[in-house]
Amino acid sequence: MFGPEAYLNNFVYFFKEDILMNKAELVVAIAEKTGTLKKKDAEMAVNAFIASVEEALVKGEKVQLIGFGTFEEKSKTGQKS
């Protein structure tokens, strides 16, 4: 079964100016951009963000980050549970 948490943990992508990166690349980019966070700390921050979004989605909530994107679970019509 693939719920929102499975999707977010395995496929975290950041789209901006035609840049596509996976979770590992995002962690490295955050560590490099901050100049103060080690890769391990950046990974903890990314994981905390993902966990927060997952928790909201599991509750049926929508997470909207103005200027970045919206995360919400969409139900598919005709899909059996």
N, C-alpha and C positions, 0 to 999 in steps of 0.2 A: 504494500500500500504506500502510495506516495502522497503525503500530506504536505502542507506548506513548509513544515520544518525540514523534510527531506529535500525539498526543492532548494530552500535557502542554504542549507549546509553544503550542498553539492555544487550548486551553480550560482555563485554570487558574481554578478557582473556589474561593471560601472561603465555607463555610456556617457561620454562627454568629448566633444571634438573628435569623433570617430575613433575613440580609444575604447578597446574592449579588453578587459582584464578579468582573470579568474580570482578566486579568493586569495590564493597565495601571492599573486602579483599585487593585489590590493594591499595586503599586509606589508609587503616590501615598500610599496609606494608611500604608504602612510609613515612608515619608519623613516624613509628618506626625506619626505616633505617636512616632517616635524623637526628633524635634526636632533631631537632630544630623546625620542622613544627608541628603545631597542626593538628589534624584530619581534622578540617574545612579548613585549609590552603592547606593541601594535596589534599582534595577533589576539591578545586578550581583549583589546578594545573592539576589534572586528567581531570576535565571538560574542562579546556582550551585546553588541548592536544586533547581531543576528538573533540571539536568544530573545531579546526584547521584542523584536518584530514577530518572531515565531509565537511567543506567548500571546501577543495581541491577536494574531491571525487565528490561533486555536480557539480563542474566546469569541471569534466571529467579528472582531473589531477591524477597522480599517486604519492603516498607518499612513499618514500623508506628510511628506517632508517638502514643504514649499521650495520650489527651485531645484528639486532633486527627483522626486518620484513618489508614486503611491503604491502601497502594497495592500492587496486585499485578495481574499479567496473568492473566486467566481465559481458558482455552481454551473454545471453543464446540464442542459435540459435533456431528458431521456436517459441519463446515466443512472445505473442501478447502484445502490449502496451495498 
